Each structure stands twice: as C-alpha cells, then as structure tokens.
Amino acid sequence: MGVLHLKINGDDLEVAAPGHWTLLEVLRYRLGLTGSKQGCDKGDCGACTVLLDGKPVLACLTLAATVQGRHVTTIEGLLPAHVAAGGKGADPVQDAFDRCGALQCGFCQSGMMLSARALLNRNPQPSDAEIKDALSGNLCRCTGYTQILQAVELAICEAAGRTPTPRSWERASCADSGAASASDSGERSA
Amino acid sequence: MSSKLPASPLEPRAQDGAPKKKKILVPKVENGHETMVEIEVDDVAGPEWGPREKLRLLNHEFVRVDAVDKVTGRARYTHDVRLAGMLYAKFVACPLPHAEVRVDLSAAKQVPGVVEARVVRDGEIRFVGQPVAVVAAKTREAAEDGARAIKLDLKPLPFAVTREQSLAANAPEVNRRGNASKPDERGDAAEVTAAFARCAAAIEATYSVPVQHHACLETHGAVVDVPSNDAATVYHSTQATFASAGEFKGPLKVSDVEVINEHMGGGFGSKFEAGVEGRVASELARDLKVPIHLMLSRKDEFLAAGNRSGCTATVKLGGTQDGKLVALSASVDRFGGLGGGSHAGLPYIYSVETSHRSMRSVYTHLDGNRAMRAPGHPQASFAMESALDELAYALGVDLVEIRKRNVGDVHAKQLERAAREIGWAEHPHKSKPDLSDAVVKVGIGFGLSQWGGGGHPECRVTVDIAPDGGVRATVGSQDLGTGVRTYVAAIVAEELGLPLGGVTARIGRTSYGPANASGGSVTTASLAPAVKHAAFNAKRSLLEALAKTLASAPDELVLDTQGVYDARSKRRLSWKDACATLPPAGISAVGEWQANLASNGVHGAQAAKVRVDTRTGEIQVVKMVCVQDCGLPLNRTGVRSQIFGGMIQALSYALFEERVIEPDLGLALNANFEDYKLAASREIPEMVAILDDDDTRGVIGMAEATIVPGHSAIANAIHNACGVRLRSMPLTCDKLLLGLAALKKG
C-alpha cells in the first residue's frame, strides 16, 4: 500500500491505497465520493465518468496512480468548481438537467453530466451529432435520452444567449389538427 | 407515529354510525402480474382533483424535488451505503448450465482480509450464474480474491438450453412435469377453421422474440445491518419496500426490520424479492454481527437477476376484403428458462370475430424470467402487429385503416393523431411496401398499446403542518426513478396553496407508513389519491383550528396561494401567520386511498419512421411518435420521461437486445454491457410524446403501456420501407440483407 498524491475537486489529498487500485475504487472506497457510480466495472456503461484536466475519463479503467498531480473533477466537485470560477450555484449543465427532467433513477446521471460538461469545455457550440457522439459512452436505461439531449441543448443555447428550438411537445397536443410534422418544419426534439 | 393520531374529522360516517360501503374492481398486482379483484370501499364523496384549468402545479411541467440531490451526486443508493465495520460480500456462481457441484472453501478462508466463506448451494445446480458460494471480506478486493480462491468440483450433467434441446426425444429432464407445460387452450379450433373459409385473405407466419434483460444501472443487492438481537436495518434496492421487510425477517430472525430505499437505480420489474442476495446478506450479518454489503456484479446481474421471457408464436390471421378481422389461430411457446415465461395472449388488443390459441411454456436450464415492464405484452404485440400488417398488404388495405377497423374509438382517434404526426397522409406506401430500386428507403409502421394502471388501497400517507409553516408529507413508498417523491410534494402543495418547495416529501422507509409494491404501473393510482386525501384532511384540520382562533367558521375560510382569507371578518392571514396560531404539535392528518381519484385502463398509439440502406442493411429509426392517455397527468415532464423511456427500451429491444446462449456448451455469451448492447444517444431518433388530453379521468399509471408497441412499429416500418418482413427480433442488418437477397431472387 502506497501513498497517492491526488487533486480531487480542487483539494490536494494524500490517500493510502494499493498501487493497482483504480481511480473509481479510491473515490468510492477511500474517499466516500459515491457520486461516481459503479455500473459495470469494465468501461462499458459510463456511470463512473469523471473529468481529468477537464476531459472525460472512465474512473473504473483509470489507475489512480496515473492521475497524480492532475486535476480530477467528480460530480461532487462540479457545482463548487462553477462557483469558484465566478458562477452562481449549479453548473449550467446541472441546472439544465434539472429543468428538462433529464433524469429518472439518476444512476447514470453523474457520468452523463460530466460527459456533457467535457464536451462544452472543448466545444461550446456543438452540433446535434457532436452532442450525441459525446454522450454515446453513457448508458441510460430509464429516460430514453430525449430529455438529456434537450438539457445539453438548453445549456448550450443559454450560454450563447439563444432560445432553444421549441420542443416537439410544445407544438403537439392530441387535439391539434395541424398536419406539419416536426421534421418537415425543420424542428426536432433531439 | 401516525397510528397514535386522532381519527380525521372527515372519516366517512353513515347516519347509522357505520360507513356505507360499495364494491369496486381494482387491479391486484403480484410480481408484476395484474389481475382484477373486487374490494369494498366507503361510499362517500372524497376530495376531488377539481377542474384541470384550475390546477396550478399538477398537469403542468415541473422540476423534480430530488433533482438537486441527483445532479450533485448526493443521492444515496444502496450501492453507496457505507457503515462502520461493514464487510463486502461476493458470490461465486456456477459456470455450467447443469452440474453436480461441490464447493471447497479452504483456500478462500486463507486469503488475507477474508472473514467468512460459505456454501450458498451445492449439489445439483440448474443454471449458469446460480450462486453457489459467498465470501465476505474487509474490502471489496479481498472479497474478489477470496471468491477466486474458491474451488468448485463440477460434474457436468446433460442440459437443455434451447427449445430444440428441451423438446428433443432424449432431452434431459428440466421440469419434473415435462419439459413443456400442458398447452393452455382458448377458443374453439373448429369454429376458427370454419371462419377462415369466410376470409378474403389469410396469412400465416411464425414470429419470435429473444430474451431481453432489465439492465438496471444499479444491480440488485442489499446492505444489511443487525445492530441488536431484535431489530435490523436493511438498505435494499427494491420495488417492494414493505414486502421486502417481511422477507428479511425470516433469515434475520428479528421481529423489527426497517427497510430503507432512498434512491434506487431502476427496477423495471426485476426487483420485487429479497432474492438469494438478500437472504445471504442477512444470514452473514446475523451470524457475523457486522453490516454486510452484497451487491451483484454486472455479470451476476445478467446471469441470474431476471429477464423478459422470449417466445415464438405461429399465427394465422384472416379478414374480410375491407380489413375486418374474422379468424385467428395461434400457437405460442414461451421461453422463461426454469420459469414459465409470460405472454399476454392472442389476439392482442384488436378484436377478432373468432379465435383459437394454444400456449405453453418450454423449460430450459436458464435462470427463470421475472416480470419486466408490461410482462408478456411486447411479445404479444410483435406477433399481432406483424401479422396484422402482413394481412393488410395481402388485402391491399391501408395500414392505419385496418387498425382503426378493429379497435375502439379511443385507439382509433389516437392512431389518427399518431399518423398525422408521423406524416402518413403524405406517405406514398400505405397499403403495399416500397419495392422500388431506390438505395435508401423510408418506411412507416404502427402499433397500439394498452395497460391497466389502476390503484388499490394499500398506502397510508401522513401530512404534517408545523407552526413555522413547514409541511411534510410522509409515506414509505419507493421511487424507482419515476418521480414519486416529486408528485407527493406537488399534490400536497397544490391542495395547500403552497409552492412546490413549500412541501418536503419523505419516502423510502418502512417506518414512514405502508405503501404498495411498485409493479404493474399501480403506484401512481394507488399513492396519489392517498396523498390527496391526507392533504385534504390536513387542510380541513387547519381551517377548523383557525376558525376557533379567529372566531370564524371553517366554511368561511378560504385557503389559496395568498394564505387564508376569512370571509366573516374580511381579514387575510399569510400562510406563515396562519400556521403560527397552531399549537406546538402542529397538525397531523392521515390519508388513505380514494376510489374516485383513480381510474384504470390506458391506451396508446405509436408510429415509427425508419430509413434502411439496402446496400449495407443499416436500419435507422428516424422518428417515433407516441399518443398516450393516462387520466390526469401529475407532472407532464415526468409522464413524457416515462413515454420516451418506454419507447427507447422498445427501440433497443427491436434493434439490439438479445441474450445469446451458446447451445453446445450452454454458456451465456453476452453477460455484459459490451456484448449486450443497449440503445444509446446515437440511436435516438426524433421523439414526439403527445399526451391525450381528451382523457378527463382520475390518475392512472401508464409507464408499462409505453414499452408495448415500439418494436412492432419499427419492424412494420422496415417492411414498409423495403418489402422485407423480419419475423425474428432483434431486427439486424444481416437479417435484412438476407431478406433483400431473397426478395431479389423472388
């Protein structure tokens, strides 16, 4: 068992852990940071996604010893990081996920939001295809992803001072007799 | 707590002293399967939801009250529970489908950190993944090392993991009463044969669906803590908090079990029981006197924690020239492994004049199926909707028209709406598939859904109003992720004129008061009326107390978003000031289920538009539409999330999901998220969810309906696009290319 020097959510930490432990094991079983979820333990589900120097990595496939001295941001650190950077309250991605109802059970959500945050860090105005690519490593079994994609779009639009494209259901009611399909009118839900 | 409260002033009483009773039918759900039972309820007017246009929160879109905990990582799931001195436990599973197993624990007990190693089950083991031993250790890693050190002495026995193996003449015995159950027959075969003679056309084909997994992101498991000889606390990822408390009492040998389930990572029907993981964790905690954390690994989860049964259905369907369905005969085999499997039966949803069907279970050496979102319905939908499309093409009838002709008015209206949204009027291939030489082609398909979703009286809700104005709603119900905590708070806030943030909802503990198991989409219709009743009683108690203080009468007091207005004195009190007049104990009121606030029976219509590339066989769903009724929608954001979630589970089922078992070795080949693919962001089409606001009934659960028809609509859309009928799911590009080649050959 050695001592690892880690920077987690802005704190310099010394953690005693076996050298072969993954970052996820250190987070969950040493530091009590259980917001990063253990969904598959082999890099398939994305629930353990954290940011390493602002880029998304799978904590379950990353040896803790290899990230010493680099900045690790977990879901617990997203709001404080936003505040430290001069923002108010939650990160815009967190806020958009809340407002769009982009969650059900919430187990995938930490990883999903950090993947979205990483995307916006490197590309503040991604296309729909780029959003879908950036989130494609994060599995969600509950929501059908639709409101997740809308949440990311909302965060992007608000950062740019634009109004998001109307959502499909803002035009569609059951009594509605209008025939225009969403794709015909250039609107889309996702 | 609540049992000590005085009876509500609004407890219904008939003139003669006893409440008048009436009999009503309510759904009873056991392990996700729904039957209707008659119960007696008080025959009195309870609270009403009121006119929809007057609702301030309900029937609107609002943010979940637990969203902040979930987006900041604070929400605690069973997997996240950490207790002092806790040991981590890990199962060792049988690697063979059928074997005589002996377990050697000696080496495991020598592994540093291992505290205990035990046999869970030995002797004859009947499926891959069945837990045979368990290790408890000081760290997760030591538990894994210990598990690896366990030696299994395996004597392979003959097995059957496929239908053919199970039904072969020399097949090994899977079930003592025979490898296939006695067929369950409905209808008169001779009448159906005669009816086919009257049909203008008939089609016959065999449709098959594979075994699907629930794939909850949080695996099954429990953390069990036995701090004394007579009480235990169990943290459990469960759909049935109350039922599971009872189950844990046995192995724990204590009289008082508190089950805690603050947040859980999905269930979808797979988490009704304590399971072997709950039993073993309890036995270890009881014997070792330390808390035990036993969560299944992802592989354990795939192998032994539930699945939706597969099936094959051979269907013959005939109709008149204008598309009226006249005759159906069907023969269905269900594949639920060691379990019976589930199937909703044929005909499904559509009325057919005369029908006969025979259905049986074929048993195999695989873990038994469990209830999964709308158990048996997606299987029935695939055969019925596919056969119906094939018949429509044979008759040359419009695919929407043939459906409307054989269903009731609500479904017909919803179909029309879905057809409009998907662009059916402009679509050129309404009664025959596109057989042109185009390379990339677009097709449209349809499917219908139905479900019960009614409620029943099991929940008791407490609403407390404190003198500082704080309001708390308390009930033991679990929230699978659907948003229970949020609508509990919203219903109370609506009744008391408060903002959503003015009410705290406490759920997810047995000590919070009884609630139903969440299966069969019954939670909303069971719980919401009891919450409304509790809030209504609390409001009445508050106004009665205020009337005394203000020397007014309860009927003269109006509670709204501005506080309380006294019509007698023309005085207004803010909410805070009104509550400040209460005695220190505040007000506590209890609510129970109210039959008039819930309804039963939902309908839905879905449409899918797909694009197929005839060179590569690539199938892309480009748009899906759902028109869904659900009585009163409590939170429209939450309802839409249920709709999208169900539709994408169906899309995933249609295109990707299939448990693959190697027939010669009997091994599961894709027990992980790498090889068992779930739909992800790149596969998400344009999604439209339309709530049927013509439905003015009380609250009804609708989540199961939404998964029923999507895969059927996608299969139909593929056929519509290119003339290839894929009758075996998943609908993959290799099957499509083979179909296209066969079509070319003629």
Interface residues (C-beta under 8 A of the other chain):
Chain A: P18 W21 E25 R28 Y29 G32 L33 T34 G35 S36 K37 Q38 G39 C40 D41 K42 D44 C45 A47 T74 I75 E76 L78 L79 A90 Q94 F97 D98 R99 C100 G101 L103 Q104 C105 G106 F107 C108 Q109 S110 M113 I131 K132 D133 L135 S136 G137 N138 L139 C140 R141 C142 T143 G144 Y145 T146 Q147 I148 L149 S168 W169 A172 S173 C174 A175 D176 S177 A179 S181 A182 S183 D184 R188 S189 A190
Chain B: E61 V63 R64 D66 A67 V68 K70 V71 T72 G73 R74 A75 R76 Y77 H79 D80 R82 T139 R140 E141 H214 A215 C216 L217 E218 H263 M264 G265 G266 F268 S297 R298 K413 Q414 R417 R420 E421 I422 G423 A425 L480 G481 T482 G483 V622 K623 V627 N635 T637 G638 R640 S641 I643 F644 G645 G646 M647 I648 Q649 N672 F673 E674 L678 A679 A680 S681 R682 I684 P685 E686 M687 V688 A689 I690 L691 D692 D693 D694
